[in-house]
């Protein structure tokens, strides 16, 4: 089972000085004499800061905001967007809308900026107003559908895509995104129909094929999903969304090298994309290539502090691939907190606990309510054997979000490790109350209950679980309806990455069952296997290490 994850270049001084001198010597008289205001709109190799200064000069020269000043505000907002200064971008849209409340472009752009800030609720009023003013504005319907999708309100999202298709019956974006909404809603058949229609309308763009791949992934049909992705390999768009979407699909299929290749392509198209570096770093971390992951995270931080580049490409009409599904695995788009957490996790998995702690500390300093950072730091303290500080961070995590089942689960495992079994059971019961379908919560409650000689509730709690999905065989093992050999056999899978994870878990939980039955030598052998084979990101890895230490100490 996955645990919490989370997510610099130096130039030679002489080289920089030489470049600066060369640039200075090459400035033409015309460029040198250009008025500041002209830089807002001029064609040429001006810096973003110069263009912002030019637009500011135009705005200050026209305090009553005529239409010319509106364009200056729009352009300055665009340049702020390029720098990643989203709050300043939104402030410019605010000024336009205060003066011209019916300005559709400013409202659409402001809503998009709110989405980039991960504030979808703030975007809704702008999309609603645009639709009120222009009932055939497909951008507003698609943008609002993105907000509904973020809320997992797929019924309303689908209704907005329906409206887009009434206005433009051959809108490929709407078919692809409505198809994905159906998939997330649990209706893959209807999703496939939309993906098929997207292929019929525009087979050469690859959007429909990517859409089909997600349907097959949802259905567990790895072979068909890969076949659809293979059909898109000849498509060479310049749209970043296309590669983000395909990289995410490869990631879901554990085709990590192919995902990295697509992120490489995004970086070729946009070398300043913090989001692309962050996503690629995440995939390197999944591969266990922590040095490259850390290098990519360093690049994200460097670009953010330079104020360069869009964290993520935007735009709804560039390509029939949903901007709403870009980067589902990790969000590194804005701010240092997420990338500090990711880099800290990479340091921790690499074994550099102190460097990991420094990143977690900084993330918490930047945002004292960063739940993910508290959880990661608690795990790091536990790995160091500093159980008091680990418990303090878990307590803070529960306080920040009393309805987070994972927080109780994490604290329960710390209590288990310190033999505080009553507190562990209390936390596990609370976690199960919050998430009755959490199979691992149920398994761990059984482990702790048997360790502390408390009554089992497994036969009752198991009724809420999906008996067709892993780790159902492990649950059956603890129920006594499956043998260890059968459980280990059920862990086999055609996907080698999935197989490795399931075999790791099978070895750990079979070892726990053996330990409960008094077979310490058998348990020792299986814990050794789990400790050697479990991915570092699985909670069973540190748990197996702990059990091994305890068993060896008792000899």
ZAZADREN-360629 format. One record per residue (C-alpha): residue number from 1; residue in three letters; x, y, z. Coordinates in steps of 0.05 Angstrom, whole numbers. Layout:
BEGIN
[NUM; ALA; [X; Y; Z]]
...
//
This chain:
BEGIN
[1; UNK; [0; 0; 0]]
[2; UNK; [26; 68; -18]]
[3; UNK; [45; 114; 39]]
[4; UNK; [45; 190; 37]]
[5; UNK; [87; 221; -17]]
[6; UNK; [88; 262; -25]]
[7; UNK; [138; 317; -89]]
[8; UNK; [414; 490; -185]]
[9; UNK; [444; 514; -239]]
[10; UNK; [503; 564; -228]]
[11; UNK; [530; 606; -284]]
[12; UNK; [603; 626; -287]]
[13; UNK; [611; 699; -269]]
[14; UNK; [658; 714; -327]]
[15; UNK; [611; 683; -377]]
[16; UNK; [552; 723; -352]]
[17; UNK; [592; 788; -354]]
[18; UNK; [614; 774; -425]]
[19; UNK; [543; 760; -447]]
[20; UNK; [518; 824; -414]]
[21; UNK; [572; 864; -449]]
[22; UNK; [556; 833; -517]]
[23; UNK; [482; 848; -507]]
[24; UNK; [497; 919; -489]]
[25; UNK; [540; 930; -550]]
[26; UNK; [486; 902; -596]]
[27; UNK; [429; 948; -574]]
[28; UNK; [407; 989; -633]]
[29; UNK; [394; 1064; -628]]
[30; UNK; [321; 1052; -645]]
[31; UNK; [313; 1002; -588]]
[32; UNK; [350; 1048; -539]]
[33; UNK; [304; 1107; -555]]
[34; UNK; [239; 1067; -553]]
[35; UNK; [189; 1098; -503]]
[36; UNK; [173; 1055; -443]]
[37; UNK; [100; 1052; -461]]
[38; UNK; [116; 1021; -529]]
[39; UNK; [146; 959; -496]]
[40; UNK; [77; 935; -475]]
[41; UNK; [58; 918; -547]]
[42; UNK; [123; 921; -586]]
[43; UNK; [151; 862; -625]]
[44; UNK; [221; 845; -603]]
[45; UNK; [264; 810; -552]]
[46; UNK; [241; 847; -490]]
[47; UNK; [241; 816; -421]]
[48; UNK; [176; 802; -387]]
[49; UNK; [193; 853; -334]]
[50; UNK; [205; 906; -388]]
[51; UNK; [138; 890; -419]]
[52; UNK; [103; 895; -351]]
[53; UNK; [136; 962; -340]]
[54; UNK; [112; 986; -408]]
[55; UNK; [41; 964; -395]]
[56; UNK; [43; 998; -327]]
[57; UNK; [66; 1063; -359]]
[58; UNK; [7; 1059; -408]]
[59; UNK; [-42; 1046; -350]]
[60; UNK; [-15; 1104; -308]]
[61; UNK; [-21; 1150; -368]]
[62; UNK; [-96; 1135; -374]]
[63; UNK; [-127; 1134; -304]]
[64; UNK; [-199; 1134; -330]]
[65; UNK; [-187; 1067; -365]]
[66; UNK; [-208; 1077; -437]]
[67; UNK; [-207; 1016; -483]]
[68; UNK; [-133; 1026; -497]]
[69; UNK; [-118; 1020; -423]]
[70; UNK; [-161; 957; -418]]
[71; UNK; [-115; 924; -469]]
[72; UNK; [-55; 945; -428]]
[73; UNK; [-87; 913; -366]]
[74; UNK; [-101; 849; -406]]
[75; UNK; [-30; 846; -432]]
[76; UNK; [1; 861; -364]]
[77; UNK; [-42; 805; -334]]
[78; UNK; [-16; 759; -389]]
[79; UNK; [56; 776; -372]]
[80; UNK; [42; 766; -298]]
[81; UNK; [15; 698; -317]]
[82; UNK; [80; 682; -353]]
[83; UNK; [119; 699; -290]]
[84; UNK; [73; 657; -247]]
[85; UNK; [48; 719; -210]]
[86; UNK; [-24; 695; -208]]
[87; UNK; [-48; 743; -153]]
[88; UNK; [-24; 803; -192]]
[89; UNK; [-55; 774; -255]]
[90; UNK; [-122; 768; -220]]
[91; UNK; [-116; 839; -192]]
[92; UNK; [-112; 866; -263]]
[93; UNK; [-174; 828; -284]]
[94; UNK; [-209; 855; -222]]
[95; UNK; [-195; 926; -244]]
[96; UNK; [-222; 914; -313]]
[97; UNK; [-286; 880; -287]]
[98; UNK; [-297; 936; -236]]
[99; UNK; [-299; 986; -294]]
[100; UNK; [-331; 940; -346]]
[101; UNK; [-372; 886; -309]]
[102; UNK; [-393; 854; -375]]
[103; UNK; [-322; 844; -402]]
[104; UNK; [-325; 771; -423]]
[105; UNK; [-252; 761; -438]]
[106; UNK; [-230; 788; -370]]
[107; UNK; [-280; 743; -334]]
[108; UNK; [-259; 681; -372]]
[109; UNK; [-186; 697; -359]]
[110; UNK; [-198; 710; -285]]
[111; UNK; [-235; 645; -277]]
[112; UNK; [-178; 608; -310]]
[113; UNK; [-129; 642; -263]]
[114; UNK; [-171; 620; -203]]
[115; UNK; [-168; 549; -229]]
[116; UNK; [-93; 553; -233]]
[117; UNK; [-91; 577; -161]]
[118; UNK; [-132; 515; -142]]
[119; UNK; [-191; 559; -123]]
[120; UNK; [-246; 530; -166]]
[121; UNK; [-303; 558; -124]]
[122; UNK; [-278; 629; -139]]
[123; UNK; [-281; 614; -214]]
[124; UNK; [-354; 593; -214]]
[125; UNK; [-386; 663; -210]]
[126; UNK; [-345; 687; -270]]
[127; UNK; [-364; 627; -313]]
[128; UNK; [-437; 636; -292]]
[129; UNK; [-437; 710; -310]]
[130; UNK; [-406; 696; -378]]
[131; UNK; [-459; 644; -392]]
[132; UNK; [-513; 693; -371]]
[133; UNK; [-485; 746; -418]]
[134; UNK; [-469; 699; -475]]
[135; UNK; [-508; 633; -471]]
[136; UNK; [-468; 604; -529]]
[137; UNK; [-399; 615; -499]]
[138; UNK; [-369; 546; -501]]
[139; UNK; [-306; 567; -463]]
[140; UNK; [-348; 585; -403]]
[141; UNK; [-387; 519; -405]]
[142; UNK; [-322; 478; -410]]
[143; UNK; [-289; 519; -355]]
[144; UNK; [-348; 510; -309]]
[145; UNK; [-348; 435; -325]]
[146; UNK; [-276; 433; -301]]
[147; UNK; [-298; 463; -235]]
[148; UNK; [-354; 413; -227]]
[149; UNK; [-305; 356; -244]]
[150; UNK; [-257; 381; -190]]
[151; UNK; [-315; 376; -141]]
[152; UNK; [-331; 307; -168]]
[153; UNK; [-399; 333; -188]]
[154; UNK; [-399; 295; -253]]
[155; UNK; [-473; 302; -266]]
[156; UNK; [-467; 378; -272]]
[157; UNK; [-402; 372; -310]]
[158; UNK; [-434; 326; -361]]
[159; UNK; [-494; 374; -367]]
[160; UNK; [-446; 430; -386]]
[161; UNK; [-412; 387; -438]]
[162; UNK; [-481; 369; -465]]
[163; UNK; [-494; 443; -474]]
[164; UNK; [-428; 453; -511]]
[165; UNK; [-447; 397; -559]]
[166; UNK; [-515; 428; -572]]
[167; UNK; [-478; 491; -593]]
[168; UNK; [-422; 456; -631]]
[169; UNK; [-441; 383; -645]]
[170; UNK; [-371; 365; -669]]
[171; UNK; [-332; 395; -610]]
[172; UNK; [-278; 343; -597]]
[173; UNK; [-257; 374; -530]]
[174; UNK; [-328; 365; -504]]
[175; UNK; [-332; 293; -527]]
[176; UNK; [-264; 275; -496]]
[177; UNK; [-278; 309; -430]]
[178; UNK; [-350; 285; -425]]
[179; UNK; [-324; 215; -438]]
[180; UNK; [-273; 222; -382]]
[181; UNK; [-328; 248; -336]]
[182; UNK; [-369; 186; -351]]
[183; UNK; [-309; 143; -334]]
[184; UNK; [-300; 177; -267]]
[185; UNK; [-374; 171; -254]]
[186; UNK; [-369; 96; -263]]
[187; UNK; [-401; 92; -332]]
[188; UNK; [-343; 69; -377]]
[189; UNK; [-390; 46; -432]]
[190; UNK; [-418; 115; -442]]
[191; UNK; [-348; 143; -436]]
[192; UNK; [-324; 98; -492]]
[193; UNK; [-381; 121; -538]]
[194; UNK; [-357; 193; -530]]
[195; UNK; [-284; 173; -542]]
[196; UNK; [-304; 135; -605]]
[197; UNK; [-341; 196; -630]]
[198; UNK; [-279; 239; -618]]
[199; UNK; [-239; 190; -661]]
[200; UNK; [-291; 193; -716]]
[201; UNK; [-289; 269; -718]]
[202; UNK; [-214; 279; -712]]
[203; UNK; [-174; 214; -718]]
[204; UNK; [-109; 250; -734]]
[205; UNK; [-104; 289; -669]]
[206; UNK; [-100; 229; -623]]
[207; UNK; [-147; 258; -571]]
[208; UNK; [-200; 204; -580]]
[209; UNK; [-148; 149; -575]]
[210; UNK; [-121; 178; -510]]
[211; UNK; [-192; 181; -485]]
[212; UNK; [-202; 108; -502]]
[213; UNK; [-138; 90; -465]]
[214; UNK; [-168; 119; -401]]
[215; UNK; [-230; 77; -409]]
[216; UNK; [-189; 14; -417]]
[217; UNK; [-146; 33; -357]]
[218; UNK; [-210; 41; -315]]
[219; UNK; [-233; -28; -339]]
[220; UNK; [-165; -59; -322]]
[221; UNK; [-150; -76; -394]]
[222; UNK; [-76; -59; -397]]
[223; UNK; [-64; -89; -466]]
[224; UNK; [-119; -50; -501]]
[225; UNK; [-99; 14; -464]]
[226; UNK; [-28; 8; -489]]
[227; UNK; [-52; -7; -559]]
[228; UNK; [-92; 59; -560]]
[229; UNK; [-32; 97; -534]]
[230; UNK; [13; 65; -587]]
[231; UNK; [-34; 93; -641]]
[232; UNK; [-17; 163; -618]]
[233; UNK; [59; 156; -623]]
[234; UNK; [59; 184; -694]]
[235; UNK; [22; 246; -672]]
[236; UNK; [72; 303; -660]]
[237; UNK; [31; 362; -635]]
[238; UNK; [61; 423; -604]]
[239; UNK; [8; 423; -550]]
[240; UNK; [34; 410; -481]]
[241; UNK; [-33; 383; -458]]
[242; UNK; [-28; 325; -506]]
[243; UNK; [38; 301; -476]]
[244; UNK; [15; 314; -404]]
[245; UNK; [-46; 271; -415]]
[246; UNK; [-8; 215; -449]]
[247; UNK; [47; 217; -396]]
[248; UNK; [-5; 210; -342]]
[249; UNK; [-35; 150; -379]]
[250; UNK; [33; 117; -384]]
[251; UNK; [43; 131; -310]]
[252; UNK; [-22; 98; -292]]
[253; UNK; [1; 37; -331]]
[254; UNK; [70; 38; -297]]
[255; UNK; [104; 52; -364]]
[256; UNK; [149; 101; -329]]
[257; UNK; [203; 109; -382]]
[258; UNK; [150; 126; -434]]
[259; UNK; [120; 177; -386]]
[260; UNK; [188; 208; -377]]
[261; UNK; [197; 213; -452]]
[262; UNK; [133; 253; -458]]
[263; UNK; [154; 300; -401]]
[264; UNK; [221; 308; -438]]
[265; UNK; [181; 330; -499]]
[266; UNK; [142; 381; -458]]
[267; UNK; [208; 409; -431]]
[268; UNK; [233; 415; -503]]
[269; UNK; [171; 455; -521]]
[270; UNK; [173; 497; -457]]
[271; UNK; [241; 495; -421]]
[272; UNK; [213; 540; -366]]
[273; UNK; [155; 494; -347]]
[274; UNK; [159; 483; -272]]
[275; UNK; [101; 435; -277]]
[276; UNK; [136; 390; -327]]
[277; UNK; [199; 386; -285]]
[278; UNK; [157; 371; -224]]
[279; UNK; [118; 315; -258]]
[280; UNK; [182; 285; -287]]
[281; UNK; [215; 288; -219]]
[282; UNK; [156; 250; -189]]
[283; UNK; [164; 195; -241]]
[284; UNK; [239; 190; -229]]
[285; UNK; [223; 182; -155]]
[286; UNK; [174; 126; -170]]
[287; UNK; [230; 92; -209]]
[288; UNK; [276; 98; -150]]
[289; UNK; [322; 147; -187]]
[290; UNK; [323; 196; -130]]
[291; UNK; [383; 237; -154]]
[292; UNK; [347; 255; -219]]
[293; UNK; [283; 268; -181]]
[294; UNK; [318; 316; -134]]
[295; UNK; [352; 351; -193]]
[296; UNK; [283; 362; -226]]
[297; UNK; [254; 388; -161]]
[298; UNK; [313; 435; -153]]
[299; UNK; [298; 461; -223]]
[300; UNK; [225; 474; -203]]
[301; UNK; [248; 515; -144]]
[302; UNK; [300; 552; -185]]
[303; UNK; [250; 571; -238]]
[304; UNK; [199; 593; -186]]
[305; UNK; [249; 639; -152]]
[306; UNK; [270; 667; -219]]
[307; UNK; [197; 683; -233]]
[308; UNK; [201; 650; -301]]
[309; UNK; [154; 607; -340]]
[310; UNK; [84; 582; -335]]
[311; UNK; [77; 527; -283]]
[312; UNK; [25; 495; -328]]
[313; UNK; [-1; 508; -398]]
[314; UNK; [-72; 534; -403]]
[315; UNK; [-123; 543; -457]]
[316; UNK; [-184; 505; -479]]
[317; UNK; [-181; 512; -554]]
[318; UNK; [-110; 490; -567]]
[319; UNK; [-120; 415; -568]]
[320; UNK; [-175; 364; -556]]
[321; UNK; [-143; 342; -491]]
[322; UNK; [-172; 363; -424]]
[323; UNK; [-133; 414; -385]]
[324; UNK; [-172; 391; -324]]
[325; UNK; [-138; 324; -322]]
[326; UNK; [-66; 348; -329]]
[327; UNK; [-22; 323; -273]]
[328; UNK; [-71; 282; -232]]
[329; UNK; [-14; 249; -193]]
[330; UNK; [20; 310; -164]]
[331; UNK; [8; 384; -160]]
[332; UNK; [72; 424; -165]]
[333; UNK; [43; 483; -202]]
[334; UNK; [51; 541; -154]]
[335; UNK; [87; 555; -89]]
[336; UNK; [146; 521; -57]]
[337; UNK; [107; 477; -8]]
[338; UNK; [89; 419; -55]]
[339; UNK; [157; 414; -87]]
[340; UNK; [191; 418; -19]]
[341; UNK; [149; 359; 4]]
[342; UNK; [165; 320; -58]]
[343; UNK; [239; 334; -53]]
[344; UNK; [238; 317; 20]]
[345; UNK; [206; 250; 5]]
[346; UNK; [259; 236; -47]]
[347; UNK; [314; 253; 3]]
[348; UNK; [281; 208; 54]]
[349; UNK; [275; 149; 7]]
[350; UNK; [347; 160; -12]]
[351; UNK; [366; 156; 62]]
[352; UNK; [383; 230; 73]]
[353; UNK; [336; 240; 132]]
[354; UNK; [365; 306; 155]]
[355; UNK; [357; 337; 86]]
[356; UNK; [286; 310; 83]]
[357; UNK; [271; 341; 151]]
[358; UNK; [298; 408; 128]]
[359; UNK; [250; 408; 69]]
[360; UNK; [190; 387; 112]]
[361; UNK; [208; 441; 163]]
[362; UNK; [210; 494; 109]]
[363; UNK; [144; 471; 79]]
[364; UNK; [111; 477; 147]]
[365; UNK; [142; 545; 159]]
[366; UNK; [113; 569; 93]]
[367; UNK; [45; 539; 110]]
[368; UNK; [32; 519; 183]]
[369; UNK; [-31; 482; 160]]
[370; UNK; [5; 438; 109]]
[371; UNK; [-24; 369; 127]]
[372; UNK; [20; 332; 78]]
[373; UNK; [83; 362; 106]]
[374; UNK; [64; 345; 178]]
[375; UNK; [50; 274; 157]]
[376; UNK; [115; 266; 121]]
[377; UNK; [155; 297; 178]]
[378; UNK; [120; 251; 227]]
[379; UNK; [141; 192; 184]]
[380; UNK; [212; 218; 183]]
[381; UNK; [214; 227; 259]]
[382; UNK; [188; 155; 266]]
[383; UNK; [243; 130; 219]]
[384; UNK; [294; 165; 264]]
[385; UNK; [264; 133; 326]]
[386; UNK; [241; 200; 354]]
[387; UNK; [171; 175; 372]]
[388; UNK; [152; 234; 416]]
[389; UNK; [161; 285; 360]]
[390; UNK; [129; 237; 310]]
[391; UNK; [68; 232; 355]]
[392; UNK; [65; 308; 363]]
[393; UNK; [63; 316; 287]]
[394; UNK; [9; 262; 280]]
[395; UNK; [-31; 297; 334]]
[396; UNK; [-25; 362; 295]]
[397; UNK; [-47; 326; 232]]
[398; UNK; [-110; 300; 266]]
[399; UNK; [-124; 370; 294]]
[400; UNK; [-117; 401; 225]]
[401; UNK; [-167; 352; 195]]
[402; UNK; [-207; 310; 245]]
[403; UNK; [-243; 276; 187]]
[404; UNK; [-180; 250; 152]]
[405; UNK; [-181; 174; 161]]
[406; UNK; [-109; 170; 138]]
[407; UNK; [-85; 214; 196]]
[408; UNK; [-115; 166; 247]]
[409; UNK; [-87; 107; 209]]
[410; UNK; [-17; 136; 209]]
[411; UNK; [-20; 152; 283]]
[412; UNK; [-48; 83; 298]]
[413; UNK; [12; 49; 267]]
[414; UNK; [58; 92; 310]]
[415; UNK; [19; 70; 372]]
[416; UNK; [26; -2; 348]]
[417; UNK; [101; 7; 341]]
[418; UNK; [106; 34; 412]]
[419; UNK; [62; -21; 439]]
[420; UNK; [7; 29; 457]]
[421; UNK; [-45; -19; 431]]
[422; UNK; [-107; 12; 464]]
[423; UNK; [-92; 79; 432]]
[424; UNK; [-78; 44; 366]]
[425; UNK; [-145; 9; 367]]
[426; UNK; [-181; 74; 383]]
[427; UNK; [-149; 108; 323]]
[428; UNK; [-163; 50; 277]]
[429; UNK; [-236; 48; 299]]
[430; UNK; [-241; 122; 284]]
[431; UNK; [-208; 113; 216]]
[432; UNK; [-256; 56; 198]]
[433; UNK; [-315; 99; 220]]
[434; UNK; [-292; 153; 171]]
[435; UNK; [-275; 103; 115]]
[436; UNK; [-312; 38; 124]]
[437; UNK; [-287; 13; 56]]
[438; UNK; [-213; 19; 74]]
[439; UNK; [-188; -52; 70]]
[440; UNK; [-120; -36; 99]]
[441; UNK; [-152; -2; 159]]
[442; UNK; [-192; -66; 172]]
[443; UNK; [-130; -110; 165]]
[444; UNK; [-89; -68; 213]]
[445; UNK; [-145; -67; 264]]
[446; UNK; [-144; -143; 262]]
[447; UNK; [-68; -144; 271]]
[448; UNK; [-70; -97; 331]]
[449; UNK; [-131; -131; 362]]
[450; UNK; [-97; -199; 360]]
[451; UNK; [-31; -171; 385]]
[452; UNK; [-67; -141; 445]]
[453; UNK; [-114; -200; 456]]
[454; UNK; [-176; -159; 440]]
[455; UNK; [-239; -185; 405]]
[456; UNK; [-237; -188; 329]]
[457; UNK; [-287; -147; 288]]
[458; UNK; [-262; -172; 221]]
[459; UNK; [-323; -214; 202]]
[460; UNK; [-366; -152; 212]]
[461; UNK; [-321; -99; 180]]
[462; UNK; [-303; -143; 121]]
[463; UNK; [-375; -140; 96]]
[464; UNK; [-363; -67; 74]]
[465; UNK; [-303; -85; 31]]
[466; UNK; [-299; -101; -44]]
[467; UNK; [-288; -176; -47]]
[468; UNK; [-266; -173; -120]]
[469; UNK; [-205; -127; -111]]
[470; UNK; [-138; -133; -77]]
[471; UNK; [-126; -139; -18]]
[472; UNK; [-188; -182; -13]]
[473; UNK; [-146; -247; -13]]
[474; UNK; [-108; -221; 48]]
[475; UNK; [-174; -206; 84]]
[476; UNK; [-196; -277; 68]]
[477; UNK; [-130; -303; 96]]
[478; UNK; [-145; -269; 163]]
[479; UNK; [-217; -294; 160]]
[480; UNK; [-190; -365; 152]]
[481; UNK; [-224; -377; 84]]
[482; UNK; [-159; -376; 44]]
[483; UNK; [-91; -409; 56]]
[484; UNK; [-25; -371; 54]]
[485; UNK; [-8; -407; -11]]
[486; UNK; [-73; -385; -42]]
[487; UNK; [-63; -313; -19]]
[488; UNK; [7; -311; -48]]
[489; UNK; [-18; -340; -113]]
[490; UNK; [-73; -288; -117]]
[491; UNK; [-19; -234; -113]]
[492; UNK; [7; -253; -183]]
[493; UNK; [-8; -203; -238]]
[494; UNK; [12; -191; -311]]
[495; UNK; [35; -121; -293]]
[496; UNK; [104; -130; -261]]
[497; UNK; [100; -68; -219]]
[498; UNK; [32; -87; -192]]
[499; UNK; [55; -157; -180]]
[500; UNK; [115; -133; -140]]
[501; UNK; [72; -91; -95]]
[502; UNK; [20; -145; -83]]
[503; UNK; [72; -199; -69]]
[504; UNK; [106; -152; -20]]
[505; UNK; [40; -142; 16]]
[506; UNK; [24; -216; 15]]
[507; UNK; [91; -234; 47]]
[508; UNK; [82; -182; 101]]
[509; UNK; [10; -201; 120]]
[510; UNK; [23; -275; 115]]
[511; UNK; [82; -263; 163]]
[512; UNK; [35; -227; 211]]
[513; UNK; [-13; -286; 208]]
[514; UNK; [45; -334; 221]]
[515; UNK; [67; -292; 280]]
[516; UNK; [-3; -294; 309]]
[517; UNK; [-1; -370; 304]]
[518; UNK; [66; -374; 340]]
[519; UNK; [108; -392; 279]]
[520; UNK; [164; -342; 292]]
[521; UNK; [215; -374; 245]]
[522; UNK; [165; -374; 187]]
[523; UNK; [146; -302; 203]]
[524; UNK; [219; -282; 206]]
[525; UNK; [232; -310; 136]]
[526; UNK; [172; -275; 107]]
[527; UNK; [187; -209; 140]]
[528; UNK; [257; -213; 111]]
[529; UNK; [227; -224; 42]]
[530; UNK; [179; -165; 51]]
[531; UNK; [234; -119; 77]]
[532; UNK; [278; -136; 18]]
[533; UNK; [225; -131; -36]]
[534; UNK; [174; -79; -14]]
[535; UNK; [179; -11; -48]]
[536; UNK; [202; 44; -1]]
[537; UNK; [136; 80; -11]]
[538; UNK; [95; 21; 18]]
[539; UNK; [77; 23; 92]]
[540; UNK; [93; -51; 96]]
[541; UNK; [167; -36; 85]]
[542; UNK; [181; 1; 151]]
[543; UNK; [131; -45; 187]]
[544; UNK; [170; -106; 163]]
[545; UNK; [236; -74; 185]]
[546; UNK; [206; -61; 254]]
[547; UNK; [180; -132; 261]]
[548; UNK; [248; -160; 241]]
[549; UNK; [284; -119; 294]]
[550; UNK; [235; -142; 347]]
[551; UNK; [240; -216; 327]]
[552; UNK; [316; -215; 324]]
[553; UNK; [320; -180; 391]]
[554; UNK; [276; -234; 423]]
[555; UNK; [321; -291; 402]]
//
